[in-house]
Amino acid sequence: MGQIEDADVIDSANRKAGEVEHVLLDAGGKPTAIVIEIDRMGPDKKVVVALADVTVAPEPGDSDDHLVRTKLTKAQLSALPDWKG
């Protein structure tokens, strides 16, 4: 999967919704979900999205950076419960 922390998260409307804050691992060290910090006014909101619900691809023109895409809208991401990790 490569390094995706700090990668931009693009929503279903093809707009930046936030950034990957953390990658969550299971007991065996396998990535299972990401924590997204949602771009918004006011206090930070961080939510968890399963890796099955996102795609990760190299950012066009920059082989070192990645883009994370989700089928969710920014509003749907914002409606998810806050991550308390």
C-alpha positions as CSV (number, residue, x, y, z in Angstrom):
1,M,0.0,0.0,0.0
2,G,2.9,2.3,0.5
3,Q,3.0,5.4,2.8
4,I,-0.5,7.0,2.8
5,E,-0.4,9.0,6.0
6,D,-1.0,12.7,5.1
7,A,-2.4,11.6,1.7
8,D,-5.3,13.7,0.4
9,V,-8.8,12.0,0.6
10,I,-11.0,12.6,-2.4
11,D,-14.8,12.2,-2.0
12,S,-17.4,10.8,-4.4
13,A,-17.9,14.4,-5.9
14,N,-14.1,14.4,-6.8
15,R,-13.4,17.0,-4.1
16,K,-10.8,17.0,-1.4
17,A,-12.6,15.9,1.8
18,G,-9.6,15.7,4.1
19,E,-6.3,13.8,4.8
20,V,-5.3,10.4,6.1
21,E,-4.3,10.9,9.7
22,H,-3.5,7.3,10.7
23,V,-3.5,3.8,9.3
24,L,-5.1,1.3,11.8
25,L,-3.7,-2.2,12.0
26,D,-5.1,-5.4,13.3
27,A,-3.4,-7.6,15.9
28,G,-1.2,-9.2,13.2
29,G,0.0,-5.8,11.9
30,K,-2.2,-5.8,8.8
31,P,-3.8,-2.5,7.7
32,T,-7.6,-2.6,8.2
33,A,-8.8,1.0,8.2
34,I,-7.8,4.6,8.0
35,V,-8.5,7.6,10.1
36,I,-9.5,10.6,8.0
37,E,-9.1,14.2,9.3
38,I,-12.0,16.0,7.6
39,D,-11.4,19.5,6.3
40,R,-13.8,21.9,8.0
41,M,-14.1,25.0,10.0
42,G,-13.9,24.6,13.8
43,P,-12.5,21.8,15.8
44,D,-10.9,18.8,14.0
45,K,-13.1,15.8,13.2
46,K,-11.5,12.5,12.7
47,V,-13.4,9.4,11.4
48,V,-12.6,5.8,10.7
49,V,-13.2,4.3,7.2
50,A,-12.5,0.7,6.4
51,L,-9.8,0.0,3.7
52,A,-12.5,-1.9,1.8
53,D,-14.3,1.4,1.3
54,V,-11.4,3.3,-0.3
55,T,-9.0,3.0,-3.2
56,V,-5.4,4.1,-3.0
57,A,-3.5,5.1,-6.1
58,P,-0.3,7.1,-6.9
59,E,-1.0,10.8,-7.3
60,P,-0.7,11.7,-11.0
61,G,2.7,13.2,-11.8
62,D,4.1,12.4,-8.4
63,S,5.3,8.8,-7.8
64,D,6.0,9.3,-4.1
65,D,2.5,10.6,-3.1
66,H,-0.8,8.9,-3.1
67,L,-4.5,9.8,-3.4
68,V,-7.1,8.0,-1.4
69,R,-10.6,8.0,-3.0
70,T,-13.9,7.1,-1.2
71,K,-17.4,6.5,-2.6
72,L,-18.7,8.6,0.3
73,T,-19.5,12.3,0.1
74,K,-17.9,14.8,2.5
75,A,-21.3,15.1,4.2
76,Q,-21.4,11.3,4.7
77,L,-17.9,11.3,6.1
78,S,-18.8,14.1,8.4
79,A,-21.8,12.2,9.7
80,L,-19.6,9.2,10.8
81,P,-18.8,9.0,14.6
82,D,-15.8,10.8,15.9
83,W,-12.6,8.6,16.3
84,K,-11.4,8.8,19.8
85,G,-8.1,7.0,19.4
